[in-house]
């Protein structure tokens, strides 16, 4: 697998504290330089980022094989049989996920202090059957206290999907031009604002994807508030049915801010 880089920078000296709590199950089936993680909250760390199995919408089995050095991962087994509902979201992330924070991420950062946020991501899905989507997931807290569940917004950026996979909510706009492509916009109001941008021409690779442009678009619609805090950037696969063989191969994200990450 190709090497993965994650670069999170901030113009301030402050960054999110804490380390990812690892709940990793290791099996003898993985090569020496790889870890197999199973179980609903199984996770592994690699540098300044983390990979999580993240089975949350089903009780069926799932495992990932993770490159210990780079964090590249592959869905090695998945027994899910859902259709409309998401069973799991295996992913790589930087920042915080439900209180599990990677070290030195530069997040949380107040939305109005973000000056640049870009990402590269390449994934493999050739010949993979089932119902799934490949998506970024950006989380926002209403305050800098991120040792809890997000309560502001969830912003998803769907690059590809198949089967019966659709975002939650309803379509509120079509063919919106952002970051060099066009996107259909879906919205739902749950315990937080949920907005999903679905690419009208699927792709398995992005370079320099302007995450900040999506954040500003969501601010303009009233789904994200400038006083809230971006707490985490994730990339992975929402699995409903199938998904074995999906691979996250190369990932990087850069977030630059103009002020203290844990500002008021």
Backbone as JSON, one array per atom type, in Angstrom:
{
  "sequence": "XXXXXXXXXXXXXXXXXXXXXXXXXXXXXXXXXXXXXXXXXXXXXXXXXXXXXXXXXXXXXXXXXXXXXXXXXXXXXXXXXXXXXXXXXXXXXXXXXXXXXXXXXXXXXXXXXXXXXXXXXXXXXXXXXXXXXXXXXXXXXXXXXXXXXXXXXXXXXXXXXXXXXXXXXXXXXXXXXXXXXXXXXXXXXXXXXXXXXXXXXXXXXXXXXXXXXXXXXXXXXXXXXXXXXXXXXXXXXXXXXXXXXXXXXXXXXXXXXXXXXXXX",
  "N": [[0.84, -1.19, 0.0], [0.4, 2.31, -0.59], [2.22, 5.03, 0.9], [0.85, 6.96, 3.54], [0.19, 10.29, 4.45], [-0.45, 12.49, 7.1], [-1.02, 15.74, 7.77], [-1.42, 18.22, 10.01], [-1.68, 21.49, 10.59], [-1.38, 24.5, 12.52], [-1.59, 27.97, 12.94], [-1.45, 28.85, 15.44], [-0.13, 28.1, 18.74], [-1.46, 26.31, 20.17], [-3.12, 23.16, 20.59], [-5.28, 20.29, 20.13], [-5.63, 18.31, 23.01], [-4.57, 15.17, 24.46], [-4.71, 11.62, 23.75], [-5.46, 9.03, 21.37], [-7.68, 6.62, 22.49], [-7.01, 3.27, 22.56], [-8.69, 0.45, 21.49], [-7.99, -2.23, 20.62], [-8.11, -5.24, 18.87], [-5.94, -7.79, 18.25], [-4.89, -10.08, 15.81], [-3.34, -13.19, 14.83], [-3.32, -13.42, 12.16], [-2.54, -11.23, 10.71], [0.15, -9.7, 8.86], [3.56, -9.03, 10.09], [3.95, -6.2, 10.03], [1.47, -5.17, 10.13], [-1.76, -4.63, 11.57], [-4.66, -6.31, 12.63], [-7.81, -5.17, 13.28], [-10.76, -5.63, 15.1], [-14.18, -5.78, 16.23], [-16.59, -3.51, 17.66], [-15.61, -0.92, 18.52], [-12.97, -1.07, 17.93], [-9.67, 0.16, 17.47], [-6.71, 1.74, 16.1], [-3.55, 3.36, 16.34], [-1.46, 5.51, 14.36], [1.12, 7.38, 14.12], [0.2, 10.74, 13.94], [-2.48, 10.29, 13.62], [-5.49, 8.25, 13.56], [-7.02, 5.04, 13.12], [-10.21, 3.62, 12.93], [-12.47, 0.95, 13.56], [-15.26, 1.1, 14.04], [-18.03, 0.08, 14.17], [-21.29, 0.72, 14.42], [-24.01, 0.67, 13.82], [-24.99, -1.88, 13.72], [-24.84, -5.36, 14.71], [-23.28, -7.18, 13.54], [-20.27, -8.89, 12.39], [-17.07, -7.33, 11.75], [-13.89, -6.56, 10.36], [-10.73, -4.85, 10.09], [-7.71, -4.53, 8.24], [-4.76, -2.99, 9.05], [-2.12, -0.89, 8.11], [0.66, -0.54, 10.08], [2.48, 1.56, 10.08], [1.69, 3.57, 8.26], [-1.1, 3.81, 8.37], [-2.81, 3.13, 6.35], [-5.67, 1.27, 5.36], [-7.71, -1.7, 5.0], [-10.9, -3.11, 4.4], [-11.3, -6.13, 5.67], [-13.1, -8.08, 6.41], [-16.65, -8.26, 6.53], [-19.82, -8.62, 7.65], [-22.27, -7.45, 7.27], [-25.73, -6.82, 6.56], [-27.46, -4.76, 6.03], [-29.72, -2.4, 4.43], [-31.06, 0.27, 4.03], [-30.07, 1.49, 6.32], [-27.06, 2.61, 7.93], [-24.43, 0.46, 8.82], [-21.78, 0.53, 9.7], [-18.85, 2.64, 9.97], [-15.94, 2.44, 9.0], [-12.87, 4.1, 9.33], [-10.28, 6.66, 8.87], [-8.85, 9.17, 10.89], [-8.2, 12.55, 12.09], [-7.91, 14.71, 14.86], [-10.74, 14.91, 16.97], [-12.91, 12.29, 18.0], [-15.81, 11.66, 19.37], [-14.69, 12.25, 21.91], [-12.3, 10.84, 21.77], [-9.17, 11.72, 21.03], [-6.65, 12.57, 18.7], [-3.14, 13.2, 18.97], [-1.62, 16.45, 18.84], [-3.14, 17.7, 16.75], [-4.14, 20.2, 16.12], [-6.77, 20.77, 16.33], [-9.62, 21.14, 18.52], [-10.79, 23.88, 16.44], [-11.95, 27.18, 16.11], [-14.56, 27.97, 13.85], [-14.58, 30.46, 12.47], [-11.92, 31.08, 12.55], [-10.54, 29.46, 10.91], [-8.34, 29.35, 8.26], [-7.42, 27.91, 6.12], [-8.16, 24.74, 4.81], [-7.49, 21.72, 3.59], [-7.42, 18.6, 1.71], [-6.01, 15.47, 0.69], [-7.04, 12.42, -0.68], [-7.02, 9.05, -1.51], [-8.66, 6.15, -2.53], [-9.45, 2.64, -2.86], [-11.79, 0.75, -4.73], [-12.39, -1.15, -6.58], [-14.31, -3.67, -8.03], [-15.73, -4.11, -5.7], [-18.58, -5.11, -4.05], [-22.02, -4.57, -2.93], [-23.71, -2.28, -0.68], [-22.69, 0.88, -0.12], [-20.9, 3.9, 0.81], [-18.29, 6.24, 0.05], [-16.77, 8.6, 1.97], [-16.0, 11.83, 3.35], [-16.15, 12.97, 6.76], [-16.9, 15.6, 8.66], [-16.84, 17.08, 11.82], [-18.55, 19.18, 14.15], [-18.47, 21.02, 17.13], [-20.37, 22.94, 19.48], [-18.98, 24.35, 21.36], [-15.57, 24.67, 22.62], [-15.21, 22.44, 24.13], [-14.63, 19.29, 23.59], [-14.72, 16.8, 24.62], [-16.91, 15.05, 24.49], [-20.05, 14.11, 22.95], [-20.56, 15.31, 19.58], [-22.39, 18.34, 19.05], [-23.08, 20.29, 17.3], [-22.8, 20.26, 14.26], [-22.7, 17.95, 11.5], [-20.81, 17.44, 8.72], [-20.76, 16.03, 5.66], [-18.9, 14.75, 2.88], [-19.49, 13.24, 0.08], [-17.78, 11.14, -2.04], [-18.15, 8.92, -3.63], [-20.59, 6.33, -4.22], [-22.71, 3.42, -3.89], [-25.17, 0.88, -4.66], [-27.95, 0.9, -2.43], [-27.28, 3.19, -1.1], [-27.8, 6.31, 0.25], [-27.67, 9.71, 1.44], [-28.82, 10.86, 4.73], [-31.97, 12.55, 5.27], [-33.25, 15.1, 3.03], [-33.0, 16.25, -0.4], [-31.8, 19.49, -0.86], [-30.64, 21.17, -2.66], [-29.3, 21.15, -5.99], [-26.56, 20.28, -8.16], [-24.56, 22.07, -7.22], [-21.79, 24.14, -7.42], [-18.67, 23.48, -6.17], [-15.33, 23.49, -5.16], [-14.23, 22.7, -7.66], [-15.99, 20.81, -8.73], [-19.37, 19.47, -9.11], [-22.17, 19.23, -6.88], [-24.8, 17.53, -5.18], [-26.89, 18.64, -2.6], [-27.79, 17.5, 0.54], [-29.94, 17.56, 3.41], [-30.61, 17.2, 6.92], [-32.22, 17.46, 10.08], [-31.12, 16.44, 13.04], [-30.0, 15.39, 16.22], [-28.05, 17.12, 15.81], [-27.15, 19.44, 13.18], [-27.23, 18.02, 10.0], [-25.52, 17.79, 7.08], [-24.94, 16.85, 3.76], [-22.8, 16.61, 1.02], [-23.01, 15.45, -2.13], [-21.12, 14.12, -4.63], [-21.63, 14.69, -8.06], [-20.34, 13.44, -10.11], [-18.78, 10.62, -9.6], [-15.7, 9.85, -7.86], [-12.51, 8.36, -7.06], [-10.34, 9.56, -6.03], [-8.94, 12.49, -4.7], [-7.23, 15.6, -4.81], [-5.86, 18.11, -2.94], [-8.4, 18.88, -2.03], [-10.75, 21.3, -1.24], [-11.69, 21.69, 1.76], [-12.44, 23.79, 3.36], [-14.01, 25.37, 1.69], [-16.38, 23.91, 1.53], [-17.18, 24.07, 4.19], [-17.65, 26.85, 4.43], [-19.75, 27.08, 2.62], [-21.73, 25.65, 3.92], [-21.98, 27.23, 6.2], [-23.1, 29.48, 5.02], [-25.63, 28.51, 4.43], [-26.71, 28.28, 6.89], [-26.29, 26.0, 8.39], [-23.96, 25.5, 9.74], [-22.23, 27.24, 12.3], [-20.28, 30.19, 12.7], [-19.17, 30.5, 15.21], [-18.86, 28.03, 16.24], [-16.87, 24.99, 16.67], [-14.57, 23.29, 14.68], [-13.98, 19.98, 15.12], [-13.01, 17.51, 14.28], [-11.68, 15.68, 11.48], [-12.57, 13.22, 9.29], [-12.23, 10.3, 7.21], [-13.63, 7.78, 5.26], [-15.58, 4.75, 4.91], [-18.99, 4.34, 4.7], [-20.73, 1.59, 5.53], [-23.33, -0.48, 4.49], [-24.24, -2.9, 3.36], [-22.15, -5.6, 2.51], [-18.94, -4.62, 1.19], [-16.4, -5.61, 1.6], [-12.98, -5.44, 0.85], [-12.78, -2.75, 0.25], [-10.53, -0.02, 0.31], [-8.57, 2.3, 2.02], [-6.11, 4.23, 0.84], [-4.29, 6.4, 0.59], [-3.88, 9.31, 2.4], [-4.19, 12.64, 3.47], [-4.38, 15.65, 5.4], [-4.67, 19.13, 5.82], [-4.95, 21.73, 8.06], [-5.18, 25.08, 8.66], [-5.09, 27.73, 10.93], [-6.0, 31.0, 12.21], [-5.84, 31.69, 14.8], [-5.99, 30.82, 18.31], [-6.53, 27.38, 18.84], [-8.3, 26.35, 20.78], [-10.08, 28.43, 21.32], [-12.5, 30.87, 22.66]],
  "CA": [[0.0, 0.0, 0.0], [1.16, 3.52, -0.65], [2.38, 5.73, 2.16], [-0.16, 7.95, 3.86], [0.64, 11.38, 5.27], [-1.46, 13.37, 7.68], [-0.37, 16.95, 8.22], [-2.37, 19.16, 10.57], [-0.92, 22.62, 11.07], [-2.13, 25.63, 13.02], [-0.75, 29.13, 13.13], [-1.35, 29.04, 16.88], [0.69, 27.11, 19.4], [-2.33, 25.41, 20.92], [-3.69, 22.06, 19.81], [-6.12, 19.4, 20.92], [-4.84, 17.47, 23.9], [-5.03, 13.8, 24.64], [-4.32, 10.62, 22.77], [-6.55, 8.13, 21.02], [-7.81, 5.42, 23.31], [-6.98, 2.12, 21.66], [-9.41, -0.75, 21.9], [-7.58, -2.99, 19.45], [-7.99, -6.69, 18.95], [-4.9, -8.18, 17.31], [-4.92, -11.5, 15.49], [-2.1, -13.7, 14.25], [-3.46, -13.5, 10.7], [-1.97, -10.05, 10.08], [1.62, -9.71, 8.74], [4.21, -8.35, 11.21], [3.86, -4.75, 9.96], [0.07, -4.8, 10.05], [-2.62, -5.01, 12.69], [-6.06, -6.53, 12.3], [-8.67, -4.71, 14.35], [-12.13, -6.09, 15.0], [-14.99, -5.26, 17.31], [-17.27, -2.27, 17.32], [-14.83, 0.29, 18.74], [-11.56, -1.36, 17.73], [-8.95, 1.27, 16.85], [-5.25, 1.66, 16.09], [-2.92, 4.65, 16.07], [-0.3, 5.54, 13.48], [1.57, 8.77, 14.11], [-0.74, 11.75, 14.43], [-3.84, 9.97, 13.22], [-6.0, 6.99, 14.08], [-7.96, 4.27, 12.3], [-11.23, 3.02, 13.79], [-13.39, 0.0, 12.94], [-16.46, 1.92, 14.14], [-19.31, -0.59, 13.89], [-22.21, 1.39, 15.35], [-25.4, 0.5, 13.43], [-25.28, -3.3, 13.53], [-24.11, -6.24, 15.63], [-22.55, -8.13, 12.71], [-18.81, -8.82, 12.52], [-16.28, -6.56, 10.78], [-12.48, -6.4, 10.72], [-9.87, -4.08, 9.2], [-6.27, -4.75, 8.28], [-4.2, -1.64, 9.1], [-0.68, -0.73, 8.03], [1.04, 0.07, 11.35], [3.28, 2.77, 9.89], [1.02, 4.62, 7.48], [-2.53, 3.91, 8.65], [-3.63, 2.6, 5.25], [-6.45, 0.15, 5.87], [-8.61, -2.4, 4.09], [-11.98, -3.88, 5.03], [-10.94, -7.52, 5.4], [-14.31, -8.87, 6.56], [-17.84, -7.48, 6.91], [-20.98, -9.5, 7.51], [-23.48, -6.63, 7.38], [-26.77, -7.05, 5.56], [-28.39, -3.64, 6.03], [-30.0, -1.75, 3.16], [-31.2, 1.72, 4.18], [-29.36, 2.01, 7.49], [-25.62, 2.41, 7.99], [-23.98, -0.5, 9.83], [-20.46, 0.88, 10.23], [-18.08, 3.66, 9.25], [-14.5, 2.31, 9.18], [-12.32, 5.38, 8.85], [-9.07, 7.26, 9.4], [-9.21, 10.52, 11.3], [-7.36, 13.41, 12.9], [-8.78, 15.53, 15.7], [-11.45, 14.2, 18.03], [-14.1, 11.5, 17.67], [-16.51, 11.29, 20.6], [-13.76, 12.33, 23.04], [-11.01, 10.2, 21.46], [-8.46, 12.75, 20.28], [-5.28, 12.33, 18.28], [-2.22, 14.2, 19.5], [-1.05, 17.49, 17.98], [-3.95, 17.82, 15.53], [-4.54, 21.57, 15.83], [-8.21, 20.88, 16.55], [-10.66, 21.92, 17.83], [-10.49, 25.24, 16.01], [-13.17, 27.9, 15.83], [-14.82, 28.02, 12.41], [-14.2, 31.74, 11.89], [-10.47, 31.22, 12.59], [-9.95, 28.6, 9.89], [-7.88, 30.07, 7.08], [-7.22, 26.95, 5.04], [-8.37, 23.34, 5.16], [-7.46, 20.94, 2.35], [-7.15, 17.19, 1.94], [-5.82, 14.48, -0.36], [-7.48, 11.07, -0.3], [-7.18, 8.05, -2.58], [-9.15, 4.88, -2.02], [-9.7, 1.61, -3.87], [-13.1, 0.09, -4.6], [-12.6, -1.96, -7.77], [-14.91, -4.97, -7.84], [-16.36, -4.24, -4.39], [-20.03, -5.13, -4.17], [-22.78, -4.21, -1.74], [-24.26, -0.92, -0.58], [-21.74, 1.63, 0.68], [-20.44, 5.17, 0.26], [-16.97, 6.7, 0.45], [-17.11, 9.96, 2.37], [-15.43, 12.58, 4.48], [-17.08, 13.33, 7.82], [-16.37, 16.69, 9.47], [-17.69, 17.25, 12.99], [-18.5, 20.51, 14.77], [-19.02, 21.21, 18.47], [-20.79, 24.33, 19.71], [-17.94, 24.96, 22.19], [-14.28, 24.0, 22.5], [-15.23, 21.22, 24.92], [-14.89, 18.2, 22.65], [-14.7, 15.52, 25.33], [-18.32, 14.68, 24.54], [-20.6, 13.93, 21.61], [-20.77, 16.55, 18.84], [-23.74, 18.89, 19.19], [-23.27, 21.38, 16.35], [-23.12, 19.83, 12.9], [-21.95, 16.92, 10.79], [-20.72, 17.81, 7.31], [-20.22, 14.91, 4.9], [-18.55, 14.99, 1.47], [-19.54, 11.92, -0.56], [-17.04, 11.06, -3.3], [-18.67, 7.81, -4.42], [-21.52, 5.48, -3.49], [-23.3, 2.39, -4.72], [-26.28, 0.2, -4.02], [-29.05, 1.71, -1.92], [-26.72, 4.21, -0.23], [-28.16, 7.71, 0.1], [-27.54, 10.41, 2.73], [-30.04, 11.11, 5.47], [-32.65, 13.8, 4.96], [-33.78, 15.34, 1.69], [-32.2, 17.12, -1.26], [-32.17, 20.9, -0.77], [-30.05, 21.88, -3.81], [-28.64, 20.26, -6.94], [-25.52, 20.8, -9.05], [-23.89, 23.21, -6.61], [-20.38, 24.12, -7.78], [-17.73, 23.66, -5.06], [-14.04, 22.8, -5.25], [-13.97, 22.15, -8.98], [-16.95, 19.78, -9.12], [-20.74, 19.82, -8.74], [-22.62, 18.41, -5.76], [-26.16, 17.62, -4.68], [-26.84, 18.93, -1.16], [-28.82, 16.88, 1.36], [-29.97, 18.12, 4.76], [-31.51, 16.64, 7.93], [-32.03, 18.01, 11.43], [-31.16, 15.42, 14.05], [-29.48, 16.02, 17.43], [-27.19, 18.14, 15.23], [-27.4, 19.67, 11.76], [-26.56, 17.05, 9.14], [-25.5, 18.22, 5.68], [-24.11, 15.97, 2.95], [-22.54, 17.04, -0.36], [-22.82, 14.22, -2.91], [-20.5, 14.45, -5.92], [-22.46, 14.22, -9.17], [-19.49, 12.56, -10.92], [-17.99, 9.93, -8.57], [-14.25, 9.74, -8.01], [-11.84, 7.63, -5.99], [-9.13, 10.27, -5.66], [-8.98, 13.95, -4.71], [-5.97, 16.25, -4.45], [-6.08, 19.49, -2.52], [-9.83, 19.15, -1.89], [-10.92, 22.49, -0.41], [-12.68, 21.45, 2.8], [-12.91, 25.08, 3.85], [-15.08, 25.84, 0.81], [-17.62, 23.23, 1.95], [-17.57, 24.64, 5.48], [-18.22, 28.17, 4.19], [-21.04, 26.89, 1.95], [-22.66, 25.23, 4.96], [-22.23, 28.42, 7.02], [-24.02, 30.32, 4.26], [-26.97, 27.92, 4.5], [-27.16, 28.28, 8.27], [-26.13, 24.67, 8.97], [-22.78, 25.6, 10.6], [-22.09, 28.58, 12.88], [-18.88, 30.63, 12.79], [-18.7, 30.43, 16.59], [-18.64, 26.63, 16.59], [-15.5, 24.51, 16.55], [-14.27, 22.07, 13.92], [-13.33, 19.11, 16.11], [-12.38, 16.35, 13.69], [-11.8, 15.4, 10.04], [-12.53, 11.78, 9.1], [-12.45, 9.82, 5.84], [-13.81, 6.33, 5.29], [-16.64, 4.11, 4.14], [-20.22, 3.95, 5.38], [-21.12, 0.27, 5.02], [-24.66, -1.0, 4.77], [-24.16, -4.31, 2.97], [-20.9, -5.88, 1.8], [-17.86, -3.66, 1.39], [-15.09, -6.24, 1.76], [-12.05, -5.04, -0.19], [-12.61, -1.3, 0.21], [-9.2, 0.31, 0.83], [-8.09, 3.68, 2.13], [-4.72, 4.01, 0.43], [-3.44, 7.58, 0.77], [-4.7, 10.33, 3.04], [-3.54, 13.74, 4.17], [-5.24, 16.8, 5.63], [-3.99, 20.31, 6.35], [-5.83, 22.75, 8.61], [-4.43, 26.24, 9.14], [-5.95, 28.66, 11.62], [-5.44, 32.32, 12.49], [-5.85, 31.96, 16.23], [-5.9, 29.69, 19.21], [-7.43, 26.29, 18.5], [-9.32, 26.19, 21.8], [-10.58, 29.75, 21.66], [-13.84, 30.91, 23.25]],
  "C": [[0.88, 1.24, 0.0], [1.19, 4.23, 0.69], [1.33, 6.81, 2.32], [0.47, 9.02, 4.72], [-0.57, 12.09, 5.83], [-0.73, 14.55, 8.25], [-1.44, 17.88, 8.73], [-1.54, 20.31, 11.11], [-1.85, 23.68, 11.57], [-1.17, 26.76, 13.22], [-0.65, 29.49, 14.6], [-0.49, 27.94, 17.47], [-0.14, 26.09, 20.14], [-2.86, 24.33, 20.01], [-4.52, 21.19, 20.73], [-5.25, 18.48, 21.74], [-5.37, 16.05, 23.9], [-4.53, 12.89, 23.55], [-5.48, 9.71, 22.5], [-6.54, 6.93, 21.95], [-7.91, 4.22, 22.39], [-7.73, 0.95, 22.25], [-9.21, -1.77, 20.79], [-7.53, -4.48, 19.76], [-7.01, -7.12, 17.86], [-4.99, -9.68, 17.07], [-3.61, -11.91, 14.83], [-2.15, -13.77, 12.73], [-2.78, -12.34, 9.99], [-0.45, -10.19, 9.96], [2.24, -8.89, 9.86], [4.04, -6.83, 11.21], [2.42, -4.27, 9.86], [-0.69, -5.33, 11.26], [-4.02, -5.25, 12.17], [-6.88, -6.1, 13.5], [-10.1, -5.14, 14.07], [-12.91, -5.51, 16.18], [-15.51, -3.87, 17.0], [-16.43, -1.03, 17.45], [-13.34, 0.04, 18.59], [-10.86, -0.23, 17.0], [-7.45, 1.04, 16.93], [-4.7, 3.03, 15.77], [-1.73, 4.47, 15.15], [0.14, 7.0, 13.35], [0.52, 9.69, 14.7], [-2.17, 11.5, 13.99], [-4.23, 8.6, 13.73], [-6.94, 6.36, 13.07], [-8.93, 3.58, 13.25], [-12.14, 2.11, 12.99], [-14.8, 0.57, 12.91], [-17.73, 1.24, 13.62], [-20.32, -0.04, 14.89], [-23.69, 1.15, 15.02], [-25.8, -0.94, 13.2], [-24.52, -4.09, 14.6], [-23.31, -7.29, 14.87], [-21.05, -7.85, 12.75], [-18.19, -7.97, 11.4], [-14.85, -6.46, 11.28], [-11.77, -5.56, 9.66], [-8.44, -4.56, 9.34], [-5.6, -3.39, 8.08], [-2.69, -1.7, 8.99], [-0.22, 0.05, 9.26], [1.77, 1.39, 11.18], [2.47, 3.89, 9.26], [-0.44, 4.83, 7.84], [-3.4, 3.52, 7.47], [-4.4, 1.39, 5.76], [-7.33, -0.44, 4.78], [-9.68, -3.12, 4.91], [-11.74, -5.34, 4.68], [-12.12, -8.47, 5.6], [-15.45, -7.96, 7.0], [-19.06, -8.33, 6.62], [-22.31, -8.74, 7.52], [-24.46, -6.93, 6.24], [-27.81, -5.95, 5.55], [-28.65, -3.14, 4.61], [-30.03, -0.23, 3.35], [-30.32, 2.28, 5.28], [-27.88, 1.68, 7.45], [-25.3, 1.43, 9.12], [-22.69, -0.06, 10.49], [-19.83, 1.97, 9.38], [-16.59, 3.48, 9.56], [-13.8, 3.51, 8.56], [-10.97, 5.69, 9.49], [-9.42, 8.69, 9.79], [-8.08, 11.22, 12.04], [-8.29, 14.36, 13.65], [-9.46, 14.64, 16.72], [-12.68, 13.48, 17.47], [-14.71, 11.02, 18.97], [-15.54, 11.23, 21.79], [-12.44, 11.62, 22.84], [-10.25, 11.14, 20.53], [-7.05, 12.31, 19.91], [-4.41, 13.47, 18.79], [-1.8, 15.19, 18.42], [-1.81, 17.68, 16.68], [-4.25, 19.27, 15.16], [-6.02, 21.81, 15.99], [-8.53, 20.54, 17.99], [-10.17, 23.32, 17.47], [-11.8, 25.93, 15.66], [-13.33, 28.12, 14.33], [-14.33, 29.33, 11.81], [-12.7, 31.99, 11.94], [-9.77, 30.31, 11.58], [-9.58, 29.45, 8.68], [-7.7, 29.16, 5.88], [-7.46, 25.56, 5.58], [-8.47, 22.56, 3.85], [-7.12, 19.49, 2.67], [-6.88, 16.47, 0.62], [-6.36, 13.15, 0.17], [-7.62, 10.22, -1.55], [-7.65, 6.75, -1.94], [-9.41, 3.92, -3.17], [-11.04, 0.95, -3.64], [-13.42, -0.78, -5.81], [-13.18, -3.32, -7.4], [-15.6, -5.17, -6.5], [-17.88, -4.12, -4.53], [-20.69, -4.64, -2.89], [-23.37, -2.82, -1.84], [-23.38, -0.15, 0.38], [-21.5, 3.0, 0.04], [-19.06, 5.49, 0.81], [-17.08, 8.19, 0.74], [-16.17, 10.53, 3.42], [-16.55, 12.82, 5.49], [-16.4, 14.38, 8.7], [-17.36, 16.97, 10.6], [-17.47, 18.61, 13.64], [-19.17, 20.47, 16.14], [-19.39, 22.68, 18.65], [-19.82, 25.08, 20.61], [-16.64, 24.2, 21.97], [-14.17, 22.75, 23.36], [-15.62, 20.06, 24.02], [-14.79, 16.83, 23.3], [-16.12, 15.01, 25.54], [-18.8, 14.48, 23.1], [-20.74, 15.26, 20.9], [-22.21, 17.03, 18.97], [-24.02, 20.04, 18.22], [-23.71, 20.9, 14.98], [-22.21, 18.69, 12.47], [-21.99, 17.29, 9.32], [-20.03, 16.66, 6.57], [-19.95, 15.33, 3.45], [-18.43, 13.64, 0.8], [-18.81, 11.97, -1.9], [-17.57, 9.97, -4.22], [-19.67, 7.04, -3.56], [-22.15, 4.49, -4.47], [-24.44, 1.73, -3.98], [-27.36, 1.17, -3.59], [-28.56, 2.86, -1.05], [-27.17, 5.6, -0.65], [-27.97, 8.4, 1.44], [-28.88, 10.49, 3.45], [-30.67, 12.42, 5.05], [-33.17, 13.87, 3.54], [-32.85, 16.26, 0.91], [-32.71, 18.56, -1.14], [-31.58, 21.73, -1.92], [-29.35, 20.86, -4.7], [-27.61, 21.02, -7.75], [-24.89, 22.08, -8.51], [-22.39, 23.1, -6.88], [-19.52, 24.45, -6.55], [-16.47, 22.88, -5.38], [-13.85, 22.07, -6.57], [-14.88, 21.03, -9.42], [-18.35, 20.26, -8.76], [-21.27, 18.77, -7.77], [-24.1, 18.61, -5.53], [-26.09, 17.75, -3.16], [-28.05, 18.31, -0.47], [-28.77, 17.47, 2.76], [-30.98, 17.38, 5.63], [-31.21, 17.31, 9.26], [-32.22, 16.88, 12.43], [-30.79, 16.06, 15.39], [-28.49, 17.12, 17.05], [-27.66, 18.39, 13.8], [-26.59, 18.66, 10.95], [-26.66, 17.53, 7.7], [-24.52, 17.34, 4.92], [-24.02, 16.52, 1.53], [-22.17, 15.8, -1.16], [-22.31, 14.59, -4.29], [-21.32, 13.86, -7.06], [-21.67, 13.35, -10.14], [-18.52, 11.87, -9.96], [-16.5, 9.88, -8.91], [-13.69, 8.96, -6.85], [-10.56, 8.33, -5.55], [-9.34, 11.78, -5.75], [-7.62, 14.47, -4.26], [-6.27, 17.7, -4.11], [-7.56, 19.84, -2.41], [-10.03, 20.26, -0.86], [-12.03, 22.25, 0.61], [-13.26, 22.76, 3.32], [-14.05, 25.62, 2.99], [-16.41, 25.19, 1.17], [-18.12, 23.8, 3.28], [-18.24, 26.0, 5.27], [-19.59, 28.06, 3.5], [-22.1, 26.51, 2.97], [-22.97, 26.37, 5.92], [-23.25, 29.32, 6.33], [-25.45, 29.81, 4.3], [-27.53, 27.89, 5.92], [-27.02, 26.95, 8.97], [-24.93, 24.6, 9.92], [-22.66, 27.04, 11.05], [-20.62, 28.94, 13.01], [-18.31, 30.53, 14.19], [-18.46, 28.99, 17.05], [-17.2, 26.23, 16.31], [-15.44, 23.25, 15.68], [-13.46, 21.17, 14.84], [-12.65, 17.9, 15.49], [-12.63, 16.25, 12.2], [-11.58, 13.9, 9.86], [-12.74, 11.44, 7.62], [-12.57, 8.3, 5.88], [-15.03, 5.9, 4.52], [-17.84, 3.8, 5.05], [-20.69, 2.64, 4.74], [-22.54, -0.05, 5.44], [-24.67, -2.51, 4.54], [-22.88, -4.53, 2.19], [-19.82, -4.88, 2.16], [-16.49, -4.27, 1.57], [-14.2, -5.88, 0.57], [-11.91, -3.54, -0.35], [-11.3, -0.93, 0.92], [-9.02, 1.82, 0.9], [-6.58, 3.63, 1.93], [-3.8, 5.19, 0.74], [-4.3, 8.71, 1.3], [-3.83, 11.41, 3.67], [-4.54, 14.87, 4.34], [-4.42, 17.91, 6.26], [-5.02, 21.31, 6.81], [-4.97, 23.87, 9.16], [-5.41, 27.22, 9.75], [-5.22, 29.95, 11.93], [-5.38, 32.63, 13.96], [-5.81, 30.7, 17.02], [-6.95, 28.64, 18.9], [-8.57, 26.13, 19.5], [-9.82, 27.55, 22.27], [-12.0, 29.72, 22.18], [-14.92, 30.7, 22.22]]
}
